[in-house]
Amino acid sequence: MDETILKEIEAIVGRGNLSTSIEDRICYSYDATNQRFLPEGVIFPGSAEEVASLVRLASRNSIPIVPRGAGSGFTGGSLPVRGGLVVSTERLNRILEVDRENLFCIVEPGVVTGDLQEEVESMGLFYPPDPSSLKFCTIGGNIAECAGGPRGLKYGVTRDYVLGLEVVLPDGEVIRTGGRTLKGVVGYDLTRLFVGSEGTLGFVTRAILRLLPYPEKVLTILALFPDQEGAAGAVSAIISSGILPSALEFIDRECVACVSDYRDMGISGAEAILLIEVDGREGVVEREGAMIEEVCREKGGFDIRKASDRRGRKRLWEARRAISPSLRRLNPHKINEDVVVPRTAIGDLVAGVREIGRRYGIKTACFGHGGDGNIHVNLMIDRRVPGEIERAEEAVKEVFQLTLRLGGTISGEHGIGITKAPFLKMELGRREIDLMRSIKETFDPKGIMNPGKVFPGD
Amino acid sequence: MDETILKEIEAIVGRGNLSTSIEDRICYSYDATNQRFLPEGVIFPGSAEEVASLVRLASRNSIPIVPRGAGSGFTGGSLPVRGGLVVSTERLNRILEVDRENLFCIVEPGVVTGDLQEEVESMGLFYPPDPSSLKFCTIGGNIAECAGGPRGLKYGVTRDYVLGLEVVLPDGEVIRTGGRTLKGVVGYDLTRLFVGSEGTLGFVTRAILRLLPYPEKVLTILALFPDQEGAAGAVSAIISSGILPSALEFIDRECVACVSDYRDMGISGAEAILLIEVDGREGVVEREGAMIEEVCREKGGFDIRKASDRRGRKRLWEARRAISPSLRRLNPHKINEDVVVPRTAIGDLVAGVREIGRRYGIKTACFGHGGDGNIHVNLMIDRRVPGEIERAEEAVKEVFQLTLRLGGTISGEHGIGITKAPFLKMELGRREIDLMRSIKETFDPKGIMNPGKVFPGD
């Protein structure tokens, strides 16, 4: 990169907040997809004004800007696929305001989601979106991908908690959308257009987030099932009974086997497991817990464990949390697809994935947010085995076809990024994609803001 | 209008579903703003295919298309301000599917909101958005304006219940957005871009709506206060106590006086009233009711009535429902602005409105959704009095300035349409408006879809 431009960048962010060392460039070249693209430099701005100045400079010189939170994305949203500058939000990490009475907070994009949750919880408040990576992922990344999590069923996803945004547009101008109130219908909904746009329309520098009162009580239930049909049936039956659990996680037999192989958690006899959480008022939670237990028993659930204290609940979540690391026992490399189907189709999806895996000779394992039909389909492969990647790619395509046939969507919470871009046309029509492309061109005519994402063949 | 075009329209929708009679054109020339614009014809299509053919025809001939639900809007969204064809959704009124297990329904845009609620309630399900006009307004209109209602505080607004849409674009091509699942992040969020876009980006022909389980129990509480500060303080104190009521309606002393003058409901001693509703599980509702009663008493509430049966609840709502008709006793014409402020600022807003009214010699009355800060500010005028309209317009501008100074927004649920378009610039920056305009141009380059709305000076 041109020395003059580097000098200009340094003048904006200050010495020490720009790096072009190969070590830093490598550190910021990858995300959870394990793909690598080397940026030309990594910048750590300290304010929205600095971001705006940087973007103006980049726009003048047509240099790609790639916003980056924690790099925990599964679809490559933060990868500098066209080179350019990675702009990290690490230093934009302040919680600026928590308004207890009006139930909102104002944060910078680099705030870690889990940190925000702890901070507001200490004030009796609740920020529900809970992606698995919440201990390190950031609000900015959550907004870019519209992150979800187990609580989606009852509480919705990131989109439902973003009231307003401050955004640096691709030409460096700063706009504000939405506001501090729940209601607001002044003009088109730019706020939700930015949410989930994967950093391709602008750089979020501030967000106003909705908060809720923290629930009085939480009860966790782990139920083992002798067959998958029983577990899938219980998911629908629980919802039909009028309960909206705050989590309703489904774990298939492949995951059970992996986790049990990893460490004995007394779950090895199960063909499927549900991990259910209900929250709310004292008294109700227990009553709903009893109702859920009854439904699970009716559907064949044979070992039902409950806990409402923090330690006991953590123990029940252990099996669920152990899945991701333990899957590596099947094979070293994981392809993780976050498809969604209507919840009554979970059984068909899981059975179908198993059959696809068998046909392609690929090990599969399914788990995830059963309550909202958002199942994480994992293809465990060994990239070193000749032909394995190619077979896996074909298998993924079939998983997507099956998902769409079941009335679902190919991405529930990970976004499109680069890994799903080739499949976009399977779900969306030509015209829908054209409309999205023209929105992109309207916002970013020079194509400098996170280029090469979302759209196929870009 | 050209005879050939009328013949083509008749060929599309069939004889009897197109009218150019002056009687029909007058009937479809107005909405709740009481402004009138005569269309050149009124069409009643019976299917999405017919709508698509109509729009293609209109696009070829550059004829404005104005989608119309029940015409109950407060900002002129359904008025044919540039002439052209009013396309009514009256015949597109089928509930196509209610999926109890997956908690969604699929409806046509002409379904009346209240009818949908009754239908799903009979199946134990709940469609929360509840604009005051729910007995006649339609889902299509609700989507166009992103309608809210008292339940917004706990349950959100229309935007939060639209999972997917079928839309006829301004050139007649049909697209589908979103899907049947809660989660979905495939490309930009076109669904929510259409919600609240006031029919300016396309004609919604089908919607997939999220449903919830119907709450087990509902408790209504009416609390009278000796001063406004007490009532406003109670609103914040209730939320701070960790309760999210399903309604938290605020009524000021001017409304109390009007209603009492209209009919004795035993509320005449109050300077302000709160009408509070909590819903959920048996037992909890009673407990939350007791907590609310305590808070109200602490803040000076002196006459607190409760009911949980349908008849008793209806009686408590009577005072609230009587406000709109009774306000006409102050003056024959109403200007109703649905501003929103952070809920802690309600007291300042109501006091400020009173002061503005005094200064301009205009009678004012405030009531509405105190819980989410969405207060309906009513300016009661007599258009026949010389200068009154002009003074009222100045007063409205000051109400908006006050709202924005208090950190709020000029429209919570009525949209911009034509009545608020001149004020758009007070809330949004030039660039935000430019972005919205360019989205409009991208979707509708010929400018035929509901022209003359949202943007100032159009």
Interface residues (C-beta under 8 A of the other chain):
Chain A: D99 R100 E101 N102 L103 F104 G124 E145 C146 G148 G152 L153 G156 V157 R159 D160 L169 E173 I175 R176 T177 G179 R180 T181 L182 K183 G184 V185 V186 G187 Y188 D189 L190 R192 L193 V195 G196 S197 L201 L212 P213 Y214 E216 S236 I239 S240 G242 I243 L244 G280 R281 G283 V284 R287 E288 V340 V341 P342 R343 T344 H369 D372 G373 N374 G407 G408 T409 I410 S411 G412 E413 H414 G415 I416 K420 L424 E427 L428 G429 R431 E432 I433 L435 M436 S438 I439 K440 T442 F443 V454
Chain B: D99 R100 E101 N102 L103 F104 G124 E145 C146 G148 G152 L153 G156 V157 R159 D160 L169 E173 I175 R176 T177 G179 R180 T181 L182 K183 G184 V185 V186 G187 Y188 D189 L190 R192 L193 V195 G196 S197 L201 L212 P213 Y214 E216 S236 I239 S240 G242 I243 L244 G280 R281 G283 V284 R287 E288 V340 V341 P342 R343 T344 H369 D372 G373 N374 G407 G408 T409 I410 S411 G412 E413 H414 G415 I416 K420 L424 E427 L428 G429 R431 E432 I433 L435 M436 S438 I439 K440 T442 F443 V454
